Amino acid sequence: MPTMTSIPNRCLVYGTGNQVALVTKQLRPSKTNVLVRVHAAGLNPVDAKQVIGDKLPPALQGFSRQITKGRTIGFDFSGTVIRSSCDGSYKEGDAVFGTMPALSGTLCDYIDAPIHQLSHKPTILSFIEAASIPLVGLTALQALEPYERICKSIAVIGASGGTGHVVIQIAKCLGFSTIIAIASQRNRDFCKSMG
């Protein structure tokens, strides 16, 4: 392992236009974060939206590309702790998963993860499965939590989609008694299998 003051780190970054590029950056781990060797990274629509900028007014779409150019792609990750000088919550060799702050990126060999943005990986999940959960899981949980005490029925529009199928599962875990899944007929069995 190279010195902890600077680590060569291969990353997929936003390039020119809609292109991506493989580059080697120097990662300088923080003494307050957790250094993680990435085993899997998840991609979400927001990763493409940062390049396309289609949620911005046309006059600002080019601005989005300027901000993202050269930045590492991705939010979600799972991997193994290489070094942690934090509060003792994580030690070398621990399997972890989480999400990185915007424009920090996860499509790379190593990440320097803020301690509040990672957790121990559940042993029942593979690294690939764990890397698919953080952003969509947080989206689903944050959408449901305000309502879990005041209502027990929910309608999930797009229930077979990337977020919708996770909403169904989390709603079931939170105790929602009636979950109405709105999806195409061909995805009926899939939605039923989610809860």
Beta strands, then each sheet from edge to edge (+ up, - down):
strand 1: 7-14
strand 2: 20-27
strand 3: 34-42
strand 4: 76-84
strand 5: 95-99
strand 6: 110-113
strand 7: 118-120
strand 8: 153-157
strand 9: 178-182
sheet 1: 1+ 2-
sheet 2: 6+ 3- 4+ 5- 7+
sheet 3: 8+ 9+
end
